[in-house]
């Protein structure tokens, strides 16, 4: 299972949004736990990210699909699920 690091999410969102981004909190949905970095969060478990974009509070959800025995062996399969 992959680890999801707040710093990496922040850098990714800055590149996508072309704005100043600060990740303040990440929460595995279905859990009340707030964590700085999400480790070992499993197949199909979305993560909510609370962030500031150019000083404005926003929220985003990062879905997760990884290769495995459930039909997501190829990157294109996982991309199709997200689209």
KESE-698895 format. One record per residue (C-alpha): residue in one letter; y negated, z negated, x negated. Coordinates in nm, 4 decimals. Layout:
! KESE-698895
ZATOR res    north       up     east
ZATOR   A        Y        Z        X
...
! end
This chain:
! KESE-698895
ZATOR res    north       up     east
ZATOR   X   0.0000   0.0000   0.0000
ZATOR   X  -0.3446   0.0849  -0.1341
ZATOR   X  -0.6255  -0.1550  -0.2077
ZATOR   X  -0.9648  -0.0879  -0.0559
ZATOR   X  -1.2461  -0.2164  -0.2774
ZATOR   X  -1.5935  -0.2753  -0.1352
ZATOR   X  -1.7611  -0.1203  -0.4409
ZATOR   X  -1.5597   0.1994  -0.4095
ZATOR   X  -1.6292   0.2228  -0.0352
ZATOR   X  -1.9989   0.1702  -0.1059
ZATOR   X  -2.0086   0.4494  -0.3675
ZATOR   X  -1.8181   0.6846  -0.1354
ZATOR   X  -2.0540   0.6209   0.1576
ZATOR   X  -2.3615   0.6677  -0.0631
ZATOR   X  -2.2282   1.0099  -0.1598
ZATOR   X  -2.1465   1.1068   0.1979
ZATOR   X  -2.4636   0.9715   0.3582
ZATOR   X  -2.7005   1.0576   0.0695
ZATOR   X  -2.8666   0.7207   0.1220
ZATOR   X  -2.8801   0.3713  -0.0230
ZATOR   X  -2.5744   0.1839   0.1083
ZATOR   X  -2.4735  -0.1810   0.0725
ZATOR   X  -2.1358  -0.2939   0.2061
ZATOR   X  -2.1738  -0.6486   0.3355
ZATOR   X  -1.8350  -0.7101   0.4952
ZATOR   X  -1.4955  -0.5473   0.5497
ZATOR   X  -1.2559  -0.6662   0.8210
ZATOR   X  -0.9017  -0.5515   0.8907
ZATOR   X  -0.9152  -0.4756   1.2643
ZATOR   X  -0.6863  -0.6981   1.4643
ZATOR   X  -0.7572  -0.9815   1.2208
ZATOR   X  -1.0429  -1.2257   1.2214
ZATOR   X  -1.0388  -1.2455   0.8424
ZATOR   X  -1.3446  -1.1302   0.6513
ZATOR   X  -1.2721  -1.0158   0.3008
ZATOR   X  -1.4630  -0.8724   0.0087
ZATOR   X  -1.1844  -0.6328  -0.0863
ZATOR   X  -0.8936  -0.5363   0.1372
ZATOR   X  -0.5561  -0.5441  -0.0353
ZATOR   X  -0.2225  -0.4259   0.0978
ZATOR   X  -0.3475  -0.3460   0.4451
ZATOR   X  -0.0644  -0.1185   0.5610
ZATOR   X  -0.0074   0.2089   0.7436
ZATOR   X  -0.2311   0.2931   1.0359
ZATOR   X  -0.4398  -0.0240   1.0122
ZATOR   X  -0.8124   0.0562   1.0427
ZATOR   X  -1.0750  -0.1382   0.8499
ZATOR   X  -1.4229  -0.2100   0.9913
ZATOR   X  -1.7027  -0.1916   0.7364
ZATOR   X  -2.0359  -0.3633   0.8040
ZATOR   X  -2.3066  -0.2067   0.5923
ZATOR   X  -2.6764  -0.1470   0.5399
ZATOR   X  -2.7919   0.2149   0.5200
ZATOR   X  -3.1480   0.2404   0.3914
ZATOR   X  -3.2057  -0.1119   0.5279
ZATOR   X  -3.0573  -0.0436   0.8732
ZATOR   X  -2.7443  -0.2337   0.9830
ZATOR   X  -2.4512  -0.0077   1.0689
ZATOR   X  -2.0766  -0.0294   1.1194
ZATOR   X  -1.8059   0.2183   1.0316
ZATOR   X  -1.4297   0.2238   1.0781
ZATOR   X  -1.2063   0.3595   0.8046
ZATOR   X  -0.8705   0.4774   0.9383
ZATOR   X  -0.5725   0.4760   0.7060
ZATOR   X  -0.2771   0.7126   0.6774
ZATOR   X  -0.0505   0.7255   0.3755
ZATOR   X   0.2523   0.9359   0.2893
ZATOR   X   0.5772   0.8070   0.4289
ZATOR   X   0.8713   0.8691   0.6533
ZATOR   X   0.6643   0.9127   0.9696
ZATOR   X   0.5456   1.2700   0.9162
ZATOR   X   0.2471   1.2272   0.6849
ZATOR   X   0.4017   1.3436   0.3581
ZATOR   X   0.1339   1.6055   0.2888
ZATOR   X  -0.2406   1.5512   0.2600
ZATOR   X  -0.3003   1.8203   0.5236
ZATOR   X  -0.0834   1.6242   0.7716
ZATOR   X  -0.2908   1.3117   0.7188
ZATOR   X  -0.6180   1.5064   0.7443
ZATOR   X  -0.5045   1.6609   1.0724
ZATOR   X  -0.4385   1.3142   1.2158
ZATOR   X  -0.7898   1.2034   1.1236
ZATOR   X  -0.9501   1.5134   1.2718
! end
